[in-house]
Amino acid sequence: MNAPAENFNPDLVLTITWSELAVHAMLVLALSASGTWWLSHKRAGFGMDAPDGRRKLHETPVSRLGGLPIYLATVIGLTVVIFLGNHGFRAWAPLLICNTLIFTVGLADDLKPLGARVKLVGQLGTALILYSLGVSIDVLSNPFGEGGIHLGWWSLPLTLVWLVAIPNIINLIDGMDGLAAGFGLFLSLTLAFIGYFSFQTDVMIASALMAAALGGFLFFNLPPAKIFLGDGGAYLIGFFIASVSLQSSNKGSVIAALLVIVIALGVPILDTFFAIVRRTMRGVPVFSADAEHIHHRLILLGYSKGRALAVMYAVCLVLSLVGISILLTKGIALPVAGAVLFLLAVGAARYLGYVRSWTRLREQVGQALERRRKYEHVQAHARALEFDVEVCGTLEEFAGLLRERLRWAGFSTASSEGARPVKISLTGGGEVLLHHKQDADAEEHWLRRADCFVTLLERCEERWGSLPDVLQRVPVEGRAAN
């Protein structure tokens, strides 16, 4: 371990007094809170998250630029500390540069959607830059004692996975007011403790200042949120946790420091695992959004938003303490931590309804695979129609093919007795109304199938300037329906 507990001497840890650290943290908190307040009250024409009536149920557009005051407050706080005293921050230039880059990628997506592939390229590029600047996982150390495994060329892929996975995990759980920022606060405090325990004042100070910036932001992000974290904020939190944990782990040797973070990330890792499994079984992209995360399930079980958030915070706090126990016990508590995570996963799967019955699990999997086949059938018709847009000579000719393929996919363009409506939201604005028969499938499955036609309809508008008359366009204020 970096610092044996029996040799621990608090006087050796601090080159900054507790009162000085408290003053810096309060200034960062105030700066973050004031910047967040200003953004939450500014109704700019950019970076706004509009409600869609499906997953985004807030009443009015809300700014999703919440990562900006967090970033500025943290950087300004670190800059002040660097100028006032030497705490080893000069070696942090690679982390500051790359955290700025990853925040820029997320901020750009908040201003104008970049697409999953572009964002992934930006994340990998940022991780490669940090790796090339010397921040990497080189040795898998033995948490129970001496020795370790030298990774060699495996250092590169493992470092990239670590630096890319955690920002995406944090971003994936950012679907509830106060959740991702609150988790980031707990994780930053956990990193601050690791820095304190390991005689790394710079890690402790940087993590404490990030926690303060997140605390200032949370004043306005708790339910009902007045501002959202956005991809910029989520990527910044995740990359900060990932990169600083490498900085705190003895120059790239993965020891207890990284294990602590993995355990503390138990809830978002579990949520990500559930999301990957259900989306893979349904045949939808892993990064596609849905309303079946852990916090959504808690709300369906009757929890209020505030109570669901409190439960998630409590579990995150307990797991952070379990992770810290690994550090304090020199790895002895690792089997206990693994058992806690396993029991949490099994209990959560059953309690939250991901597994309705362990004895009927095979039947549930079969039903999920059947829904996947239906989804793939709809996707096939949507792809065929995209080719038809290019082949058809007139909009009227295309309209006949569209109506026929929609019928095969289970939709109709006109209402009928017993049919249920479903809206397709177009990227450029406006909505199209389709109808489907009532069956055993939940409404969310029909919504997902209807979304397969978004790209097709947008290509149709690009070519002919309008949609076929057979489609029912939902009227938008200031614009007539087709």
C-alpha positions as CSV (number, residue, x, y, z in Angstrom):
1,M,0.0,0.0,0.0
2,N,1.1,3.5,-0.5
3,A,1.0,4.4,3.2
4,P,0.9,1.7,5.9
5,A,-1.6,2.7,8.6
6,E,0.8,2.0,11.4
7,N,3.3,4.6,10.1
8,F,0.6,7.1,9.3
9,N,1.4,10.6,10.5
10,P,-1.1,13.4,9.6
11,D,1.6,16.0,10.1
12,L,3.4,14.7,7.1
13,V,0.3,14.9,4.8
14,L,-0.5,18.5,4.7
15,T,1.5,21.3,3.2
16,I,-1.7,23.4,3.4
17,T,-3.6,23.9,6.6
18,W,-7.1,22.7,7.1
19,S,-8.4,26.3,7.4
20,E,-6.7,27.3,4.1
21,L,-8.2,24.3,2.4
22,A,-11.6,25.1,3.8
23,V,-11.4,28.7,2.6
24,H,-10.4,27.6,-0.9
25,A,-13.2,25.0,-1.0
26,M,-15.8,27.6,0.1
27,L,-14.6,30.1,-2.5
28,V,-14.9,27.3,-5.2
29,L,-18.4,26.4,-3.9
30,A,-19.5,30.0,-4.0
31,L,-18.1,30.5,-7.5
32,S,-19.8,27.3,-8.8
33,A,-23.1,28.2,-7.2
34,S,-23.1,31.8,-8.5
35,G,-22.2,30.6,-12.0
36,T,-24.9,27.9,-11.9
37,W,-27.5,30.4,-10.6
38,W,-26.7,32.8,-13.5
39,L,-27.0,30.0,-16.1
40,S,-30.2,28.7,-14.6
41,H,-31.8,32.1,-14.9
42,K,-30.4,32.9,-18.4
43,R,-32.8,31.9,-21.2
44,A,-30.3,31.6,-24.0
45,G,-31.2,30.3,-27.4
46,F,-28.6,27.5,-27.2
47,G,-27.8,24.6,-24.8
48,M,-31.4,24.3,-23.8
49,D,-33.0,20.9,-23.1
50,A,-36.7,21.0,-24.3
51,P,-39.3,18.6,-22.9
52,D,-40.5,15.8,-25.3
53,G,-43.4,14.4,-23.3
54,R,-41.7,10.9,-23.2
55,R,-38.4,10.8,-21.3
56,K,-38.0,14.5,-20.7
57,L,-40.9,15.4,-18.6
58,H,-39.9,18.9,-17.3
59,E,-42.4,21.6,-18.1
60,T,-40.1,24.2,-19.7
61,P,-36.8,24.2,-21.5
62,V,-33.8,23.9,-19.0
63,S,-30.2,24.7,-19.6
64,R,-27.9,21.7,-20.0
65,L,-24.7,23.7,-19.6
66,G,-24.3,22.9,-15.9
67,G,-20.8,21.5,-16.5
68,L,-19.5,25.0,-17.4
69,P,-19.6,26.5,-13.9
70,I,-18.2,23.3,-12.4
71,Y,-15.3,23.3,-14.8
72,L,-14.5,27.0,-14.4
73,A,-14.8,26.9,-10.6
74,T,-12.5,23.9,-10.3
75,V,-9.9,25.3,-12.7
76,I,-9.9,28.7,-11.1
77,G,-9.6,27.1,-7.6
78,L,-6.7,25.0,-8.7
79,T,-5.0,28.0,-10.3
80,V,-5.2,30.0,-7.1
81,V,-3.8,27.1,-5.1
82,I,-0.9,26.8,-7.6
83,F,0.0,30.5,-7.4
84,L,-0.3,30.6,-3.6
85,G,1.9,27.6,-2.8
86,N,3.8,24.7,-4.3
87,H,1.6,21.6,-3.8
88,G,2.9,19.5,-6.7
89,F,0.4,20.8,-9.2
90,R,2.9,21.6,-11.9
91,A,3.0,17.9,-12.7
92,W,-0.7,18.0,-13.3
93,A,-0.6,19.8,-16.6
94,P,-1.5,16.6,-18.6
95,L,-4.6,16.1,-16.4
96,L,-5.7,19.7,-16.7
97,I,-5.3,19.7,-20.5
98,C,-7.1,16.4,-21.0
99,N,-9.9,17.2,-18.6
100,T,-10.4,20.4,-20.6
101,L,-10.5,18.5,-23.8
102,I,-13.1,15.9,-22.6
103,F,-15.2,18.7,-21.2
104,T,-15.0,20.5,-24.6
105,V,-16.3,17.4,-26.4
106,G,-19.3,17.1,-24.0
107,L,-20.0,20.9,-24.2
108,A,-20.0,20.8,-28.0
109,D,-22.5,18.0,-27.8
110,D,-24.7,20.0,-25.4
111,L,-24.7,22.9,-27.9
112,K,-25.3,20.7,-30.9
113,P,-25.6,16.9,-30.9
114,L,-22.4,15.4,-32.3
115,G,-23.5,11.7,-32.5
116,A,-22.2,8.7,-30.6
117,R,-19.4,8.0,-33.0
118,V,-18.0,11.5,-33.0
119,K,-18.1,11.6,-29.2
120,L,-16.4,8.2,-28.9
121,V,-13.6,9.4,-31.2
122,G,-13.2,12.5,-29.0
123,Q,-13.1,10.4,-25.8
124,L,-10.5,8.0,-27.3
125,G,-8.4,10.8,-28.6
126,T,-8.4,12.5,-25.2
127,A,-7.4,9.2,-23.5
128,L,-4.6,8.6,-26.0
129,I,-3.2,12.1,-25.4
130,L,-3.2,11.5,-21.6
131,Y,-1.5,8.1,-22.1
132,S,1.1,9.7,-24.4
133,L,1.8,12.3,-21.7
134,G,2.7,9.5,-19.2
135,V,-0.5,8.9,-17.2
136,S,-1.2,5.2,-17.6
137,I,-1.8,1.8,-15.9
138,D,1.5,0.0,-16.1
139,V,1.4,-2.5,-13.3
140,L,-1.5,-4.5,-11.8
141,S,-0.3,-4.6,-8.2
142,N,-1.3,-7.2,-5.6
143,P,-3.6,-5.5,-3.1
144,F,-2.8,-8.2,-0.5
145,G,0.9,-7.7,-0.5
146,E,4.1,-7.3,-2.6
147,G,4.5,-8.0,-6.3
148,G,2.4,-7.3,-9.3
149,I,1.9,-8.0,-13.0
150,H,3.7,-5.7,-15.5
151,L,1.3,-5.1,-18.3
152,G,3.6,-4.3,-21.2
153,W,1.7,-3.4,-24.3
154,W,-1.6,-4.3,-22.5
155,S,-1.1,-1.0,-20.6
156,L,-2.5,1.0,-23.6
157,P,-5.8,-0.8,-24.0
158,L,-6.4,-1.1,-20.3
159,T,-5.7,2.6,-19.7
160,L,-8.0,3.6,-22.6
161,V,-10.8,1.4,-21.3
162,W,-10.5,2.9,-17.8
163,L,-10.5,6.5,-19.1
164,V,-13.3,6.0,-21.6
165,A,-15.6,3.7,-19.6
166,I,-16.0,5.9,-16.4
167,P,-17.1,9.1,-18.2
168,N,-19.7,7.1,-20.1
169,I,-20.8,5.3,-17.0
170,I,-21.4,8.7,-15.3
171,N,-23.1,10.0,-18.3
172,L,-25.4,6.9,-18.5
173,I,-26.8,7.5,-15.0
174,D,-27.4,11.2,-15.6
175,G,-31.1,10.7,-16.1
176,M,-32.4,12.0,-12.8
177,D,-32.1,15.4,-11.1
178,G,-29.0,15.5,-8.8
179,L,-27.9,11.9,-9.4
180,A,-24.7,12.1,-11.5
181,A,-23.5,15.2,-9.7
182,G,-24.2,13.7,-6.3
183,F,-22.3,10.5,-7.2
184,G,-19.5,12.7,-8.4
185,L,-19.4,14.5,-5.1
186,F,-19.2,11.2,-3.2
187,L,-16.5,9.9,-5.5
188,S,-14.5,13.2,-5.3
189,L,-14.6,13.0,-1.5
190,T,-13.4,9.4,-1.7
191,L,-10.5,10.4,-3.9
192,A,-9.7,13.2,-1.4
193,F,-9.5,10.6,1.4
194,I,-7.2,8.4,-0.8
195,G,-4.9,11.4,-1.3
196,Y,-4.9,12.2,2.4
197,F,-4.2,8.6,3.4
198,S,-1.5,8.2,0.7
199,F,0.4,11.4,1.5
200,Q,-0.6,13.0,-1.8
201,T,-1.6,16.5,-0.9
202,D,-2.2,17.5,-4.5
203,V,-4.7,14.7,-5.1
204,M,-6.5,15.6,-1.8
205,I,-6.7,19.3,-2.7
206,A,-7.8,18.8,-6.3
207,S,-10.5,16.3,-5.3
208,A,-11.8,18.5,-2.5
209,L,-12.1,21.4,-4.8
210,M,-14.0,19.3,-7.4
211,A,-16.3,18.2,-4.6
212,A,-16.9,21.8,-3.6
213,A,-17.7,22.8,-7.2
214,L,-20.2,19.9,-7.4
215,G,-21.7,21.0,-4.1
216,G,-22.3,24.5,-5.4
217,F,-23.9,23.0,-8.6
218,L,-26.1,20.7,-6.6
219,F,-28.0,23.6,-4.9
220,F,-29.7,24.1,-8.3
221,N,-29.7,20.5,-9.6
222,L,-31.6,18.7,-6.9
223,P,-35.2,17.9,-7.7
224,P,-36.8,19.8,-9.3
225,A,-33.7,20.8,-11.2
226,K,-33.3,24.3,-12.5
227,I,-30.3,23.3,-14.6
228,F,-28.9,20.0,-16.0
229,L,-25.4,18.6,-15.9
230,G,-25.2,17.9,-19.6
231,D,-22.7,15.7,-21.4
232,G,-20.0,18.3,-20.7
233,G,-20.5,18.0,-16.9
234,A,-20.9,14.2,-16.9
235,Y,-17.8,13.7,-19.0
236,L,-15.8,16.1,-16.8
237,I,-16.8,14.3,-13.6
238,G,-16.1,10.8,-15.1
239,F,-12.8,11.8,-16.6
240,F,-11.7,13.7,-13.5
241,I,-12.4,10.6,-11.4
242,A,-10.7,8.3,-13.8
243,S,-7.6,10.4,-14.4
244,V,-7.1,11.5,-10.8
245,S,-7.4,7.9,-9.6
246,L,-4.5,7.0,-11.9
247,Q,-2.6,10.0,-10.5
248,S,-3.2,8.8,-7.0
249,S,-2.2,5.1,-7.6
250,N,1.5,5.4,-7.3
251,K,2.4,6.6,-10.8
252,G,0.2,4.1,-12.7
253,S,0.4,1.0,-10.5
254,V,-3.1,-0.2,-9.9
255,I,-3.3,-0.9,-6.2
256,A,-6.1,-0.2,-3.7
257,A,-6.8,3.3,-5.0
258,L,-8.4,2.0,-8.2
259,L,-10.2,-0.8,-6.4
260,V,-11.7,1.8,-4.1
261,I,-13.1,3.7,-7.1
262,V,-14.5,0.5,-8.7
263,I,-16.3,-0.4,-5.5
264,A,-17.6,3.2,-5.0
265,L,-18.9,3.1,-8.6
266,G,-20.9,0.0,-7.8
267,V,-24.3,1.6,-8.4
268,P,-23.5,3.2,-11.8
269,I,-21.6,0.1,-12.9
270,L,-24.5,-2.1,-12.0
271,D,-26.9,0.3,-13.8
272,T,-24.7,0.2,-16.9
273,F,-24.5,-3.6,-16.8
274,F,-28.3,-3.9,-16.6
275,A,-28.6,-1.4,-19.5
276,I,-26.2,-3.2,-21.7
277,V,-27.9,-6.6,-21.1
278,R,-31.5,-5.3,-21.8
279,R,-30.5,-3.3,-24.8
280,T,-28.4,-6.1,-26.3
281,M,-31.4,-8.5,-25.8
282,R,-33.7,-6.0,-27.5
283,G,-31.4,-5.4,-30.4
284,V,-31.1,-1.6,-29.8
285,P,-27.9,0.4,-29.7
286,V,-26.1,0.2,-26.3
287,F,-25.9,4.0,-26.1
288,S,-29.6,4.5,-26.9
289,A,-31.7,6.2,-24.2
290,D,-34.5,4.5,-22.3
291,A,-36.5,5.0,-19.1
292,E,-35.5,1.8,-17.3
293,H,-32.5,2.8,-15.3
294,I,-32.4,2.0,-11.6
295,H,-33.8,5.4,-10.6
296,H,-36.7,5.0,-13.1
297,R,-37.5,1.6,-11.6
298,L,-37.5,3.1,-8.1
299,I,-40.0,5.7,-9.2
300,L,-42.2,3.0,-10.7
301,L,-42.2,1.2,-7.4
302,G,-43.7,4.3,-5.8
303,Y,-40.7,6.2,-4.6
304,S,-40.8,10.0,-5.0
305,K,-37.9,11.6,-6.8
306,G,-36.4,12.9,-3.6
307,R,-36.7,9.5,-1.8
308,A,-35.3,7.6,-4.8
309,L,-32.3,10.0,-4.9
310,A,-31.8,9.6,-1.1
311,V,-31.7,5.8,-1.6
312,M,-29.2,6.0,-4.4
313,Y,-27.0,8.4,-2.4
314,A,-27.1,6.1,0.7
315,V,-26.1,3.1,-1.4
316,C,-23.3,5.1,-3.0
317,L,-22.1,6.3,0.4
318,V,-22.1,2.8,1.8
319,L,-20.1,1.4,-1.2
320,S,-17.6,4.3,-0.9
321,L,-17.0,3.3,2.7
322,V,-16.7,-0.3,1.7
323,G,-14.2,0.7,-0.9
324,I,-12.2,2.8,1.6
325,S,-12.1,-0.3,3.9
326,I,-10.0,-2.0,1.3
327,L,-7.4,0.8,1.6
328,L,-7.5,0.8,5.4
329,T,-7.2,-3.0,5.7
330,K,-4.5,-3.4,3.0
331,G,-6.8,-5.4,0.8
332,I,-8.2,-7.8,3.4
333,A,-11.7,-6.4,2.9
334,L,-11.6,-7.1,-0.8
335,P,-13.6,-10.4,-0.6
336,V,-16.2,-8.7,1.6
337,A,-16.5,-5.9,-1.0
338,G,-16.9,-8.4,-3.8
339,A,-19.6,-10.2,-1.9
340,V,-21.4,-6.9,-1.2
341,L,-21.5,-6.1,-4.9
342,F,-22.7,-9.5,-5.8
343,L,-25.5,-9.5,-3.3
344,L,-26.4,-5.9,-4.4
345,A,-26.6,-7.0,-8.1
346,V,-28.8,-10.1,-7.3
347,G,-31.1,-8.2,-4.9
348,A,-31.4,-5.2,-7.2
349,A,-32.2,-7.3,-10.3
350,R,-35.1,-9.0,-8.4
351,Y,-36.4,-6.0,-6.4
352,L,-36.3,-3.6,-9.3
353,G,-38.1,-6.0,-11.6
354,Y,-35.3,-6.6,-14.1
355,V,-35.9,-10.3,-13.2
356,R,-39.5,-10.9,-12.5
357,S,-38.9,-14.4,-11.1
358,W,-35.7,-16.5,-10.9
359,T,-37.7,-19.6,-11.6
360,R,-39.2,-18.1,-14.8
361,L,-36.1,-16.3,-15.9
362,R,-35.8,-18.5,-19.1
363,E,-39.4,-17.5,-20.0
364,Q,-38.6,-13.9,-19.5
365,V,-35.5,-14.1,-21.7
366,G,-37.6,-15.8,-24.4
367,Q,-40.1,-12.9,-24.3
368,A,-37.3,-10.4,-24.6
369,L,-35.8,-12.2,-27.6
370,E,-39.3,-12.3,-29.3
371,R,-39.6,-8.5,-28.8
372,R,-36.1,-8.2,-30.3
373,R,-37.2,-10.1,-33.4
374,K,-40.2,-7.7,-33.8
375,Y,-37.9,-4.7,-33.4
376,E,-35.5,-6.1,-36.0
377,H,-38.5,-6.7,-38.4
378,V,-39.5,-3.0,-38.1
379,Q,-35.8,-1.9,-38.6
380,A,-35.7,-3.9,-41.8
381,H,-38.7,-2.2,-43.2
382,A,-37.4,1.2,-42.2
383,R,-34.0,0.6,-43.9
384,A,-35.8,-0.6,-47.0
385,L,-37.9,2.6,-47.1
386,E,-34.7,4.7,-46.9
387,F,-33.6,3.1,-50.1
388,D,-37.1,3.6,-51.6
389,V,-36.7,7.4,-51.0
390,E,-33.8,7.4,-53.4
391,V,-35.4,5.1,-56.0
392,C,-39.0,6.6,-56.1
393,G,-39.5,9.3,-58.7
394,T,-42.4,11.1,-56.9
395,L,-43.6,11.7,-53.4
396,E,-46.9,10.0,-54.3
397,E,-45.2,6.9,-55.5
398,F,-43.2,6.7,-52.2
399,A,-46.4,7.3,-50.2
400,G,-47.9,4.0,-51.4
401,L,-44.8,2.0,-50.4
402,L,-44.6,3.8,-47.1
403,R,-48.2,2.9,-46.2
404,E,-47.7,-0.7,-47.2
405,R,-44.4,-1.2,-45.2
406,L,-45.9,0.6,-42.1
407,R,-48.8,-1.9,-42.3
408,W,-46.3,-4.9,-42.3
409,A,-44.5,-3.2,-39.3
410,G,-47.7,-3.1,-37.3
411,F,-48.5,0.6,-37.9
412,S,-51.2,2.5,-39.8
413,T,-51.4,6.1,-40.8
414,A,-55.0,6.6,-39.9
415,S,-56.9,6.0,-36.7
416,S,-59.2,3.0,-36.3
417,E,-61.3,1.5,-33.6
418,G,-59.1,0.0,-30.9
419,A,-55.9,1.6,-32.3
420,R,-53.5,3.6,-30.1
421,P,-51.6,6.6,-31.3
422,V,-47.8,7.0,-31.1
423,K,-45.8,10.1,-31.9
424,I,-42.5,10.2,-33.8
425,S,-40.5,13.3,-32.8
426,L,-38.4,14.6,-35.7
427,T,-34.9,16.0,-35.1
428,G,-35.7,19.2,-36.9
429,G,-38.8,19.8,-34.8
430,G,-42.4,18.7,-35.2
431,E,-44.1,15.3,-34.7
432,V,-45.8,12.7,-36.9
433,L,-48.7,10.6,-35.6
434,L,-48.9,6.8,-36.3
435,H,-51.3,4.3,-34.9
436,H,-50.9,0.7,-33.7
437,K,-53.1,-2.1,-32.6
438,Q,-53.4,-2.9,-28.9
439,D,-51.5,-6.1,-27.9
440,A,-49.5,-7.5,-25.0
441,D,-46.5,-5.4,-25.8
442,A,-45.9,-2.3,-23.6
443,E,-46.3,1.1,-25.0
444,E,-42.5,1.7,-24.7
445,H,-41.8,-1.1,-27.2
446,W,-44.1,0.5,-29.8
447,L,-42.4,3.9,-29.1
448,R,-39.0,2.3,-29.8
449,R,-40.2,0.7,-33.0
450,A,-41.7,4.0,-34.2
451,D,-38.4,5.7,-33.6
452,C,-36.9,3.5,-36.4
453,F,-38.7,5.7,-38.9
454,V,-37.2,9.1,-37.8
455,T,-34.2,9.0,-40.2
456,L,-36.4,7.8,-43.1
457,L,-38.9,10.7,-42.6
458,E,-36.1,13.3,-42.4
459,R,-34.6,12.0,-45.7
460,C,-38.0,12.2,-47.2
461,E,-38.2,15.9,-46.2
462,E,-34.7,16.5,-47.5
463,R,-35.6,15.2,-51.0
464,W,-39.1,16.4,-51.5
465,G,-39.4,19.2,-49.0
466,S,-42.4,17.6,-47.3
467,L,-43.9,14.4,-46.0
468,P,-46.5,12.2,-47.8
469,D,-50.1,13.3,-47.3
470,V,-51.0,9.9,-45.8
471,L,-49.0,10.9,-42.7
472,Q,-50.7,12.9,-40.0
473,R,-48.5,15.7,-38.8
474,V,-49.0,16.9,-35.2
475,P,-49.7,20.7,-35.4
476,V,-46.9,22.9,-33.9
477,E,-47.5,26.4,-32.7
478,G,-47.0,28.8,-35.5
479,R,-46.9,26.0,-38.1
480,A,-49.6,24.2,-39.9
481,A,-49.8,20.4,-40.1
482,N,-49.3,18.7,-43.4
